[in-house]
Amino acid sequence: MKTTPPPRNDEKVHDLSRLLRPASIAVVGGGAWCASVIEQCHKMGFQGPIWPVHPTRETMGGIATIPSLAELPGIPDAVFIGVNRHLTIEAVHHLSEMGAGGAVCFASGFRETQAETGDGDTLQDALLDAAGDMPIIGPNCYGFINYLDGALLWPDQHGGVRCDGGVAILTQSSNMAINLTMQARGLPLAYMVTAGNQAQIGLAEIGRGLLADPRVTALGLHIEGVGDLRAFEALAQEAHRLNKPLVALKAGKSEQARAAAVSHTASLAGSDAGARALLARLGIAQVDSLTALLEALKLLHFAGPLPSSRVVSMSCSGGEASLIADSALGRDVQFPPLTGTQKTGLRAALGPMVALANPLDYHTFVWNHVDQMAEVFAAALSGDIALGCLIVDYPRTDRCDAGAWDCTIAAAAEASRRARKPLAIISTLPEALPEETAARITRAGLIPLHGLDDALAAIEAAAVAGQVRTLPAPLLIPGDVRTPTLLHEADAKAALSEHGVELPRANRASSRDMLPEALRNLPLPVVLKAEGLPHKTEAGGVALGLDSEKAVIAAAATMPAECFLIEEMIEGGVAELLIGVIRDPAHGFVLTLAAGGTLTEIMQDSASLLLPVTRTEITKALLSLRIAPLLRGYRGKPPADIPSIVSAVLGVQAYVTAHAAHLDEVEINPLICTPARAVAADALIRIGDET
């Protein structure tokens, strides 16, 4: 990854170092959760002082209590506040005044419950005023676990252990955080952090605080809502600068984005497309399950970002070789053909009876011969690949003797050392790689991955993290559009034309009587359209190929409108495209490029990007579509003028940029693509009042 300049985010960033890596901890409150915080710190061997604060209890968690914050023997670095919401505000104010390093606010009943309590907004504002510059995590959250230093502001059990270095995981869900600590996959957890309702500090800012610890190798994010887009841009830039990969599991849908649009674009883009486009733009690898998140973080911790998704797979079973190849379909994981060097080494080690291919079935007659197995694995690793994959399912230790499988770890470790390539041992079934075996694998310098599907998702994510990237331009941020209105098609086209979008020759008829006049000076045949309909074709508002005045008048008589648009008919098109932009409040302006015309919703062939985009990005997205062969020229037919298509997209972008504060959506459908032109045959704009 290239080094990038400092983040562009101009907002204040809190110093979280004392809070996340405390030398002293105070616990305010007397409930079971407060006693649990003390208990968990003791279990993990926290070395600093712990100060329980309670006005009446004598001890808590085996430690003498202190009656009030004012009587603390020192200024705490981190404070767990486990009292009701009103007392929480008082405690935060006192801690801020005394210069504490930060606090976790356990109580609920703030903005997240405004609809139920009616005073949540007021109390949250009071909490923020009380905090001032002191960082607070929450409210309504469990807090965090620092496994590196044994510091836990955490009111419950967990399944982790101390480590010297590892990955950090950040989630908005406390319950999911507990579950993730229970993983038995050999993943070293450095931090587990919950964000609660993010009254003051959002996911992105906490993420930057975690990346600042040199012992953290990668950051996993479970995201329910992105929040501050500029803060997420800053997080991605900081991760890029530190060469620490980010992996995200994005949940939830944006109701605003689904409800906002009346166009085809909405059904193609929606919130999920916006989220995926945002993560891709920021270089954040995306996975679709919690288990894939854990496996991706594990691979990134032990191997770092991969320079490519080219892998070699080895197993002693043809069934497993076929299974991994089939499981990789639809993923960006490649099994390149074996090179001459690989084949020579493999043939020398395996003899003439084994068919050489990638994935490789190396058979079992070298099993338990560690030196010979190491030669096989090292030969396979000698190609132009980023990672070796050795498929092994280990027997269950409660009923079987796993000693005969020790050879796989010994041989794989030797092969990885010889080839100087990372090698992952992958089980087809997650339960076929016990935690104690995974620990032995990591001690041998190898990477244990649980389950084929999650392992392949991890490889894909690690390759995304390894891509060399240039710094994207800042996102175009949408405004808060109220009561947007739909422009007439002619007005929408005229607005886009001012920014370079090519249009067909056209005239408007404000009544049926004006049709003959509007038809003059237009070449036949023409297209007649009823104005004021967002989906003209479905409503019977479009007639094509009209070659006379009589045909135009007859067609108009069947349409549910009084105003019409007559256009020249664009002929010679080799493809039709959709260009759409919707305002997605959660992610920015989502640009959708798709198969257009009547194929839009049938094919669901689309690519989504976030504005602003470059010519190169537009071209790459166009050529990723399933209809790309038509654009290139299919079976002897002429290609479309791709530079003209790109110019049309840039014209739409220019219009959106000029009206970002008020714009709701734009759509051209279809853009008729000929060998020489790209013409907007239909256009839709929904925009709010600019006054």
Sequence and secondary structure as in RCSB ss.txt:
>XXXX:A:sequence
MKTTPPPRNDEKVHDLSRLLRPASIAVVGGGAWCASVIEQCHKMGFQGPIWPVHPTRETMGGIATIPSLAELPGI
PDAVFIGVNRHLTIEAVHHLSEMGAGGAVCFASGFRETQAETGDGDTLQDALLDAAGDMPIIGPNCYGFINYLDG
ALLWPDQHGGVRCDGGVAILTQSSNMAINLTMQARGLPLAYMVTAGNQAQIGLAEIGRGLLADPRVTALGLHIEG
VGDLRAFEALAQEAHRLNKPLVALKAGKSEQARAAAVSHTASLAGSDAGARALLARLGIAQVDSLTALLEALKLL
HFAGPLPSSRVVSMSCSGGEASLIADSALGRDVQFPPLTGTQKTGLRAALGPMVALANPLDYHTFVWNHVDQMAE
VFAAALSGDIALGCLIVDYPRTDRCDAGAWDCTIAAAAEASRRARKPLAIISTLPEALPEETAARITRAGLIPLH
GLDDALAAIEAAAVAGQVRTLPAPLLIPGDVRTPTLLHEADAKAALSEHGVELPRANRASSRDMLPEALRNLPLP
VVLKAEGLPHKTEAGGVALGLDSEKAVIAAAATMPAECFLIEEMIEGGVAELLIGVIRDPAHGFVLTLAAGGTLT
EIMQDSASLLLPVTRTEITKALLSLRIAPLLRGYRGKPPADIPSIVSAVLGVQAYVTAHAAHLDEVEINPLICTP
ARAVAADALIRIGDET
>XXXX:A:secstr
     S    S     HHHHS S EEEE  SHHHHHHHHHHHHTT  S EEEE SS SEETTEE BS GGG SS 
 SEEEE S HHHHHHHHHHHHHHT S EEE    SGGGHHHHS HHHHHHHHHHHHTTS EE SSS  EEETTTT
EEE  S       SSEEEEEES HHHHHHHHT  S   EEEEEE TT SSS HHHHHHHHHTSTTEEEEEEEES 
   HHHHHHHHHHHHHHT  EEEEE    HHHHHH  SHHHHHSHHHHHHHHHHHHTT EEESSHHHHHHHHHHH
HHH S S SBEEEEES HHHHHHHHHHTTTSS B     HHHHHHHHHHH TTS   SSEE  STTTT HHHHHH
HHHHHHTSS SEEEEE     TTTS  GGGHHHHHHHHHHHHHHT  EEEEESSGGGS HHHHHHHHHTT EEEE
SHHHHHHHHHHHHHHTS               S EE  HHHHHHHHHTTT     EEEESSGGGHHHHHTT  SS
EEEEETT SSTTTTT EEEEE SHHHHHHHHHTSS S EEEEE     SEEEEEEEEEETTTEEEEEEEE GGGH
HHH  EEEEESS  HHHHHHHHHTSTTHHHHH  TT     HHHHHHHHHHHHHHHHHTTTTEEEEEEEEEEE S
S EEE  EEEEE    
